[in-house]
């Protein structure tokens, strides 16, 4: 029997195209990132290659100069059942009805897994033109008969929500996941669903669509990780999210801004009780190295994109928090351009092991100094001694000193980033926005 929790027994790790390519990524670029992952990252647990938004739009990115990210009234590439298919001018291997199967097959041949992004609902173009959907019994149903014209994303004009009260609404979601299973999709990120932002009194208004999607995945015959976006997720609906999804965003889009990173400590504290057993509250992608090429923006050297505004210490703090909290780890950059520092952070086996630790982490209250944030996660008994991870973060604008002594227990303090044992007594000075990731063993 299908059990969604078995699909993601540990936090998923991979790459997502959005932070660098925005809506514009093409097949050549996806293949290049997959090849880099297979060569340099796969052995450390990185495995998902995820194509983000607008892959069915032949004209995506053409209006960047007008600061238009999602082109209104787009005519997506659709099949005969109102299902989005890849734009062949961007994904040539998808031509002649092949869809994403050739690209998925190639990524699988590298020992990796393949993912895509979709928006909640059914294309508005299909509804306006009364295009057919696939039904289980052959009944002629058109997109307008299941669409909810009052359910539209505030930030993307492409879709209408699917009205769960309409006959054959489930059939539409069943049909698209049937197609994804045929393509070999392993991961689906669904947008405008975790927090629709449509009705302030009810940001979780897409609850029934989540249930239809979950049921469609269960029946499609292929294990698929379900990731819900954007956030912030509604903590009061944690039970529903855990019942139907593997990942859900606890933040809106996360970018290279210290204020957003500092705010993530509070978000992680709120969600710390709900991490584990195939359920992974998601802190969003890791925006590091180079970003934003697909926006057509220029940096001070007149190149497309920009260098991450995070300092080296802030980048390390971000990865440390995501890892101790056990968020999914999705890299947001162009992998072939990774610098040595970024690659060293992403290939630290000891940090990755902390992310995969099966026990629940928790934030420890610190009545002495609110600027120092402590996260702890128990490792378990090792030779009848108690081991645990402890991560210390300086969220202030001033250096902070921390002292630690474990001589009474005989446990050794190990620095995970430095990959060396420090003994039983240490004094650490943390620079602003810096951290220490320790294993007490």
Protein Blocks (a to p, Z undefined) as FASTA:
>chain_A
ZZfklmmmbccddddfklmnmmmbcfklmmmmmmmmmmmmmmnopabdcddehklbmkgo
klmmnopabaghiacdddfkopacddfklmmmlgghlammlmmmmmmmnopacdddddeh
jdfklmmnopacddfkopacdfklmccfklccfkbckbccddfkbghklmmmmmmmmmmm
mnopabdcdehklpnolammlmmlmmmmmmmmmmmmmmnopacddddddddddfklmmmm
mmmmmbdcfbdcddddfklmmmmmmmmmmmmmmggehiacdebjadehjehklnopacfk
opgcjddfbdfklmmmmmmmmmmnopacdddddfklpcfklmmmmmcfklmmmmmpmbdc
dddddfkbmkbccddddfbjeehiacdddddddfbfbdcdddddfklnopacddfklopa
ebjbdcddddehiacddddZZ
